Amino acid sequence: MLRFLLIIIEEIQESTRDAYGKCLTANLFTSFLINNGLSFTGYPVIGYQHRLQSSGTCQDSLDTNTSCGWDPKIKGQFFYQTSFSISLSMAKNFIQDVQIPVEIEPKALCGVETYNGILMRYVTASSAYLGKQENAINFNIRYYRSKDPMTPRLYEGILKEVEQIAMFKYGALPHWGKNRNVAFDGVINKYKGVK
């Protein structure tokens, strides 16, 4: 229920261009998660990926109260999700580069915080076809998307800049199912031995 209330609030804040309100909402939501002791029990959040979180079976659940927030039938969340991997040796530099536009406009990533911030996880290199070329950090960024394709979101340019820094400056490898088209521009050339 809280997630759906946040969706309505975010829609209003985006339509009124209320960046301050988005930051306040993000801080309240994060504070609630940290302080309620139920859905978040404290840092560090460490463990195997399959044990960290799960959305359940959603549509196939026998529980009639279960639904996925991204299910279009319930008119729930509507968002972009960008996910990419950056070589472990370059991750620190990437994070420092992301801090520059955020220092210029601190409110720019408040909307990301409402979606649990920028999630990071370690990914090992793989010799699999289209596998990670070397050990890397995967960055997962989820953020607001308007139902009207002609309406830009607040600080859209900064999130696009973060995405472009990752893809073009650091040669990030995109997650094949979670990115916008810019992530795939010339991507095949980033894989060794694939043509």
C-alpha positions as CSV (number, residue, x, y, z in Angstrom):
1,M,0.0,0.0,0.0
2,L,2.8,2.4,0.8
3,R,4.4,1.8,-2.6
4,F,1.1,2.8,-4.3
5,L,0.8,5.9,-2.2
6,L,4.4,6.8,-3.2
7,I,3.4,6.3,-6.9
8,I,0.6,8.9,-6.6
9,I,2.8,11.3,-4.7
10,E,5.6,11.0,-7.3
11,E,3.1,11.6,-10.2
12,I,2.0,14.8,-8.5
13,Q,5.6,15.9,-7.7
14,E,6.7,15.3,-11.3
15,S,3.7,17.1,-12.8
16,T,4.3,20.1,-10.6
17,R,8.1,19.9,-11.0
18,D,8.5,19.7,-7.2
19,A,12.1,18.5,-6.8
20,Y,12.2,19.5,-3.1
21,G,9.1,17.4,-2.5
22,K,10.7,14.4,-4.2
23,C,13.8,14.7,-1.9
24,L,11.6,15.0,1.2
25,T,9.5,11.9,0.1
26,A,12.7,9.9,-0.6
27,N,14.1,10.8,2.8
28,L,10.9,9.8,4.5
29,F,10.6,6.6,2.6
30,T,14.3,5.6,3.3
31,S,13.9,6.6,6.9
32,F,10.8,4.4,7.2
33,L,12.6,1.4,5.7
34,I,15.6,1.8,7.9
35,N,13.6,2.4,11.1
36,N,10.7,0.1,11.0
37,G,12.8,-3.0,11.7
38,L,10.6,-5.2,9.5
39,S,11.5,-4.7,5.8
40,F,15.0,-3.5,6.5
41,T,17.0,-4.8,9.4
42,G,20.3,-2.8,8.9
43,Y,23.5,-2.5,7.1
44,P,25.6,-4.2,5.8
45,V,23.3,-5.9,3.3
46,I,25.5,-8.8,2.3
47,G,24.7,-12.2,1.1
48,Y,24.0,-14.4,-1.8
49,Q,21.9,-12.7,-4.6
50,H,19.1,-15.2,-4.4
51,R,18.6,-14.6,-0.7
52,L,18.6,-10.8,-0.7
53,Q,15.2,-10.1,-2.2
54,S,12.4,-11.6,-4.1
55,S,9.2,-10.3,-5.6
56,G,7.4,-13.6,-5.3
57,T,5.3,-15.2,-8.0
58,C,3.1,-12.1,-8.5
59,Q,0.5,-13.0,-11.1
60,D,0.7,-16.8,-10.6
61,S,0.3,-16.6,-6.8
62,L,-2.6,-18.3,-5.1
63,D,-2.8,-15.3,-2.8
64,T,-5.3,-12.9,-4.4
65,N,-3.6,-9.9,-2.6
66,T,-0.3,-10.5,-4.4
67,S,0.6,-8.4,-7.4
68,C,3.7,-7.1,-9.1
69,G,4.1,-3.3,-9.0
70,W,5.1,-3.3,-12.7
71,D,2.0,-5.3,-13.8
72,P,0.2,-2.9,-16.3
73,K,-3.2,-4.4,-15.3
74,I,-2.9,-2.8,-11.9
75,K,-1.6,0.6,-13.2
76,G,1.3,0.4,-10.8
77,Q,4.8,1.5,-11.2
78,F,6.0,2.7,-14.5
79,F,9.7,3.3,-14.6
80,Y,13.0,3.1,-16.5
81,Q,15.6,0.7,-15.3
82,T,19.2,1.0,-16.3
83,S,21.6,-1.7,-15.4
84,F,25.3,-2.0,-16.5
85,S,28.6,-3.4,-15.4
86,I,31.8,-1.5,-15.1
87,S,35.2,-3.1,-14.6
88,L,36.1,-3.5,-11.0
89,S,39.3,-1.6,-11.6
90,M,37.3,1.4,-13.0
91,A,34.3,1.4,-10.6
92,K,35.8,3.9,-8.1
93,N,36.6,6.4,-10.9
94,F,33.0,6.0,-12.2
95,I,31.5,6.7,-8.8
96,Q,33.7,9.8,-8.5
97,D,32.6,11.0,-11.9
98,V,28.9,10.6,-10.9
99,Q,29.5,12.7,-7.9
100,I,30.3,15.7,-10.0
101,P,26.8,16.4,-11.5
102,V,25.2,15.4,-8.2
103,E,27.3,18.1,-6.4
104,I,26.1,20.6,-9.0
105,E,22.5,19.7,-8.4
106,P,22.1,17.7,-5.2
107,K,18.3,17.1,-5.8
108,A,19.0,15.3,-9.1
109,L,19.0,11.8,-7.7
110,C,16.2,12.1,-5.1
111,G,13.9,10.3,-7.4
112,V,16.3,7.4,-7.5
113,E,16.3,7.1,-3.7
114,T,12.6,6.5,-3.8
115,Y,13.4,3.3,-5.7
116,N,16.0,2.1,-3.2
117,G,18.9,4.1,-4.6
118,I,21.6,2.9,-6.9
119,L,22.0,-0.8,-6.2
120,M,25.5,-2.3,-6.7
121,R,26.6,-5.9,-6.8
122,Y,29.8,-7.7,-7.6
123,V,29.8,-9.8,-10.8
124,T,32.6,-12.3,-11.7
125,A,34.2,-12.6,-15.1
126,S,32.8,-15.3,-17.4
127,S,34.0,-17.0,-20.5
128,A,30.3,-17.5,-21.5
129,Y,29.2,-15.9,-24.8
130,L,28.4,-12.3,-23.9
131,G,29.6,-12.9,-20.4
132,K,31.4,-10.2,-18.3
133,Q,34.8,-9.7,-19.7
134,E,36.4,-9.2,-16.3
135,N,35.3,-8.9,-12.7
136,A,32.9,-5.9,-12.4
137,I,30.5,-4.0,-10.3
138,N,26.9,-4.0,-11.6
139,F,25.0,-0.7,-11.1
140,N,21.2,-0.9,-11.2
141,I,19.3,2.4,-11.4
142,R,15.5,2.6,-11.4
143,Y,13.8,5.9,-11.8
144,Y,10.5,7.6,-12.7
145,R,9.0,7.4,-16.1
146,S,6.1,9.4,-17.2
147,K,3.1,7.7,-18.8
148,D,3.2,10.5,-21.3
149,P,6.2,9.9,-23.5
150,M,6.5,13.7,-24.3
151,T,6.9,14.7,-20.6
152,P,10.5,14.7,-19.4
153,R,11.1,13.8,-15.8
154,L,12.8,16.0,-13.3
155,Y,16.6,16.2,-13.9
156,E,16.3,13.8,-16.8
157,G,19.6,15.2,-18.2
158,I,21.6,14.2,-15.2
159,L,20.5,10.6,-15.2
160,K,21.2,10.5,-19.0
161,E,24.6,11.9,-18.3
162,V,25.3,9.2,-15.7
163,E,24.3,6.6,-18.2
164,Q,26.4,8.1,-20.9
165,I,29.5,8.4,-18.7
166,A,29.1,4.7,-17.9
167,M,28.6,3.6,-21.5
168,F,31.0,5.8,-23.3
169,K,33.7,6.8,-20.9
170,Y,34.0,3.6,-18.9
171,G,32.9,1.1,-21.6
172,A,30.1,-0.4,-19.4
173,L,28.5,-3.6,-20.5
174,P,24.7,-3.2,-20.5
175,H,22.2,-5.6,-18.9
176,W,20.5,-7.0,-22.0
177,G,17.0,-6.6,-20.7
178,K,17.1,-3.4,-18.6
179,N,18.3,-0.5,-20.7
180,R,17.3,2.2,-23.1
181,N,18.7,2.1,-26.7
182,V,21.7,4.3,-26.0
183,A,23.2,1.5,-23.9
184,F,23.5,-0.7,-27.0
185,D,25.2,1.7,-29.3
186,G,28.3,-0.1,-30.5
187,V,28.1,-2.6,-27.6
188,I,29.1,-5.7,-29.6
189,N,32.6,-4.1,-30.0
190,K,33.0,-4.2,-26.2
191,Y,33.1,-8.0,-26.2
192,K,36.4,-9.6,-27.0
193,G,36.2,-12.2,-29.7
194,V,32.6,-11.5,-30.7
195,K,31.8,-10.1,-34.1
